[in-house]
Amino acid sequence: APPAGLTEELPFHVFRTRAGQSLPVYRDYKARGTKVFTILRRFRGDVDALCREVSIVCEGRPVNVFNGRIQVTGNFRRPLMYWLQSLGF
């Protein structure tokens, strides 16, 4: 990962939330709590590049793109938060 503060060189950008200025990485539970998904929202730019990087951070798991969000099966909230912070977001 590039050092913090070089976000202008990346092909994508992740915006922080308005209310708490936190990173928009969430967990979602389905099937009565037996399936866990990690969701990334509030991003712009090259979605394919972002999906490739998210897949690497999430141990090679497939990444699904929906309208305005990226979803990965499994609980990868903490690794994604650390990765985004290390990029300077």
NUMIFI-182564 format. One record per residue (C-alpha): x, y, z; residue in one letter. Coordinates in nm, 2 decimals. Example, Ala and Ser with C-alpha at 12.3 -4.5 7.8 and 13.67 -1.06 7.14 Angstrom:
residues 2
- 1.23, -0.45, 0.78, A
- 1.37, -0.11, 0.71, S
end
This chain:
residues 89
- 0.00, 0.00, 0.00, A
- 0.13, 0.35, -0.07, P
- 0.20, 0.58, 0.22, P
- -0.09, 0.78, 0.37, A
- -0.17, 1.10, 0.18, G
- -0.12, 0.97, -0.17, L
- -0.49, 0.91, -0.24, T
- -0.49, 1.14, -0.55, E
- -0.27, 0.88, -0.73, E
- -0.52, 0.60, -0.68, L
- -0.79, 0.52, -0.95, P
- -1.06, 0.52, -0.69, F
- -1.17, 0.72, -0.38, H
- -1.36, 0.62, -0.07, V
- -1.55, 0.90, 0.11, F
- -1.60, 0.91, 0.48, R
- -1.95, 0.93, 0.63, T
- -2.09, 1.27, 0.71, R
- -2.22, 1.20, 1.06, A
- -1.92, 1.05, 1.24, G
- -1.64, 1.09, 0.97, Q
- -1.59, 0.71, 0.98, S
- -1.51, 0.48, 0.70, L
- -1.82, 0.33, 0.52, P
- -1.74, -0.04, 0.59, V
- -2.03, -0.24, 0.74, Y
- -2.13, -0.59, 0.83, R
- -2.46, -0.74, 0.73, D
- -2.61, -1.06, 0.86, Y
- -2.85, -1.28, 0.64, K
- -3.02, -1.62, 0.68, A
- -3.10, -1.57, 1.05, R
- -2.74, -1.46, 1.13, G
- -2.57, -1.76, 0.97, T
- -2.42, -1.57, 0.67, K
- -2.20, -1.26, 0.72, V
- -2.13, -1.01, 0.45, F
- -1.89, -0.71, 0.45, T
- -2.02, -0.41, 0.26, I
- -1.82, -0.11, 0.14, L
- -2.01, 0.20, 0.03, R
- -1.94, 0.57, -0.07, R
- -1.68, 0.51, -0.34, F
- -1.60, 0.67, -0.67, R
- -1.37, 0.60, -0.96, G
- -1.25, 0.27, -1.11, D
- -1.48, 0.01, -0.96, V
- -1.29, -0.28, -1.12, D
- -0.96, -0.17, -0.97, A
- -1.12, -0.12, -0.63, L
- -1.28, -0.47, -0.65, C
- -0.95, -0.63, -0.73, R
- -0.78, -0.47, -0.43, E
- -1.07, -0.55, -0.20, V
- -1.05, -0.91, -0.31, S
- -0.68, -0.92, -0.23, I
- -0.75, -0.78, 0.12, V
- -1.03, -1.02, 0.17, C
- -0.82, -1.33, 0.11, E
- -0.92, -1.37, -0.25, G
- -1.29, -1.39, -0.19, R
- -1.51, -1.30, -0.49, P
- -1.65, -0.94, -0.48, V
- -2.00, -0.86, -0.58, N
- -2.09, -0.51, -0.71, V
- -2.44, -0.38, -0.65, F
- -2.59, -0.04, -0.69, N
- -2.36, 0.18, -0.49, G
- -2.20, -0.09, -0.28, R
- -1.94, -0.37, -0.29, I
- -2.02, -0.69, -0.10, Q
- -1.79, -0.97, 0.01, V
- -1.89, -1.29, 0.18, T
- -1.74, -1.31, 0.53, G
- -1.64, -1.07, 0.81, N
- -1.36, -0.86, 0.67, F
- -1.46, -0.53, 0.83, R
- -1.14, -0.49, 1.03, R
- -0.89, -0.57, 0.75, P
- -1.08, -0.34, 0.51, L
- -1.07, -0.06, 0.77, M
- -0.70, -0.10, 0.83, Y
- -0.63, -0.12, 0.45, W
- -0.83, 0.20, 0.38, L
- -0.66, 0.39, 0.66, Q
- -0.32, 0.28, 0.54, S
- -0.41, 0.43, 0.20, L
- -0.49, 0.76, 0.36, G
- -0.87, 0.76, 0.35, F
end
